[in-house]
Amino acid sequence: MRDFVLKRVVALVLPFVTMLGLYVIFHGHLSPGGSFSGGIITGLSMIAFSLVFGLDRSQEKISERMMTLIESFGALWYGAMGLVGILRGTSFLMNKGAGIPLGEPGKLYSGGLILLITLGVGLKVASTMVTLFVSLMEEEEE
């Protein structure tokens, strides 16, 4: 009975926790939070799913290979956004100085490339957390 209740509660709560993590990532340049804390929240929601429903079921949803690809993409995305400044003749991760339009203050797109940079870092942090958890769980099973 305990597992039934736990699984139902987690199934109801996890979508909202994941949505909160994504909200923190996307709005981190406008309010407290950001890519690291949003990535941690998103990654921990995936870890909670693995703890409650089992590692095998969670790897059916998102495989370890997919997590590695997301982790690599996050790092490459961050680097690519940094290179925009270099390609525009300024320094790495330059935003306003590179001529990137900053948008209207207070709106979602109001920091130039910062929204896109935080997206890459959030993906990297979330996938790294899940990859580390899976690696530790696999070691424990051996």
C-alpha positions in Angstrom: 0.0 0.0 0.0 2.8 2.4 0.8 4.4 2.1 -2.6 1.0 2.7 -4.3 0.5 6.0 -2.4 4.1 7.1 -3.0 3.9 6.4 -6.7 0.6 8.2 -7.1 1.8 11.3 -5.2 5.1 11.4 -7.1 3.3 11.0 -10.4 1.1 14.0 -9.5 3.9 16.2 -8.1 6.8 15.6 -10.5 5.3 17.4 -13.6 4.9 20.5 -11.5 8.5 20.2 -10.1 9.9 19.8 -13.6 7.9 22.8 -14.8 9.2 24.8 -11.8 12.8 23.9 -12.8 12.2 24.9 -16.4 10.6 28.2 -15.2 13.6 29.0 -13.0 15.9 28.3 -15.9 14.0 30.5 -18.4 13.3 33.3 -15.9 16.7 33.3 -14.1 17.9 36.5 -15.7 14.7 38.3 -14.6 14.4 37.0 -11.0 16.3 35.1 -8.4 17.5 31.7 -9.5 18.9 30.9 -12.8 20.4 28.1 -14.8 22.2 26.3 -12.0 19.3 26.2 -9.6 16.8 25.4 -12.3 19.0 22.6 -13.6 19.3 21.2 -10.1 15.5 21.3 -9.6 14.9 19.7 -13.0 17.6 17.0 -12.4 16.2 16.2 -9.0 12.8 15.7 -10.4 14.2 13.0 -12.7 16.1 11.5 -9.8 13.0 11.3 -7.7 11.3 9.5 -10.5 14.2 7.0 -10.6 14.0 6.5 -6.8 10.3 5.8 -6.7 9.7 3.9 -9.9 13.1 2.3 -10.3 16.2 2.9 -12.4 15.1 0.5 -15.2 11.8 2.4 -15.8 13.5 5.8 -15.7 16.0 4.6 -18.3 13.1 3.5 -20.5 12.0 7.2 -20.4 15.4 8.7 -21.0 18.3 6.5 -21.7 21.8 7.0 -20.4 23.0 7.7 -23.9 20.3 10.4 -24.3 21.5 12.0 -21.0 25.0 12.0 -22.3 23.9 13.6 -25.5 21.9 16.3 -23.6 24.9 16.9 -21.3 27.2 17.3 -24.3 24.7 19.5 -26.1 24.4 21.8 -23.1 28.2 22.4 -23.0 28.4 22.9 -26.7 25.5 25.3 -26.7 27.1 27.4 -24.0 30.3 27.5 -26.0 28.5 28.4 -29.2 26.7 31.3 -27.4 30.1 32.4 -26.2 31.5 32.3 -29.7 28.9 34.7 -30.9 30.8 37.6 -29.3 34.1 36.4 -30.9 32.4 36.1 -34.3 31.1 39.7 -34.0 34.6 41.0 -33.2 34.5 41.3 -29.4 35.3 39.0 -26.5 33.9 35.6 -25.5 30.4 35.8 -24.1 30.1 39.5 -25.0 26.5 40.5 -25.2 25.6 44.2 -25.5 29.2 45.1 -26.7 28.8 42.7 -29.6 25.7 44.5 -30.8 23.2 41.9 -29.6 19.7 43.5 -29.1 18.9 43.3 -25.4 15.1 43.6 -25.8 12.7 45.3 -23.5 13.5 45.2 -19.7 11.2 42.9 -17.7 10.2 40.7 -20.7 11.4 37.1 -21.2 13.7 38.1 -23.9 15.4 41.1 -22.2 19.0 40.1 -21.7 20.3 39.4 -25.2 22.0 36.0 -25.3 21.7 35.5 -21.5 18.4 33.5 -21.9 20.1 31.2 -24.4 23.2 30.8 -22.3 21.1 29.9 -19.2 19.3 27.3 -21.3 22.5 25.5 -22.1 23.8 25.6 -18.6 20.5 24.4 -17.2 20.5 21.4 -19.6 24.1 20.6 -18.6 23.5 20.8 -14.9 20.3 18.7 -15.0 21.8 16.0 -17.2 25.0 15.9 -15.1 23.0 15.4 -11.9 21.1 12.5 -13.5 24.2 11.0 -15.0 26.0 11.1 -11.7 23.0 9.5 -9.9 22.7 6.7 -12.5 26.4 6.0 -12.2 26.3 5.8 -8.4 23.2 3.6 -8.5 24.8 1.2 -11.0 27.9 0.9 -8.8 25.7 0.1 -5.8 23.9 -2.7 -7.7 27.2 -4.4 -8.5 
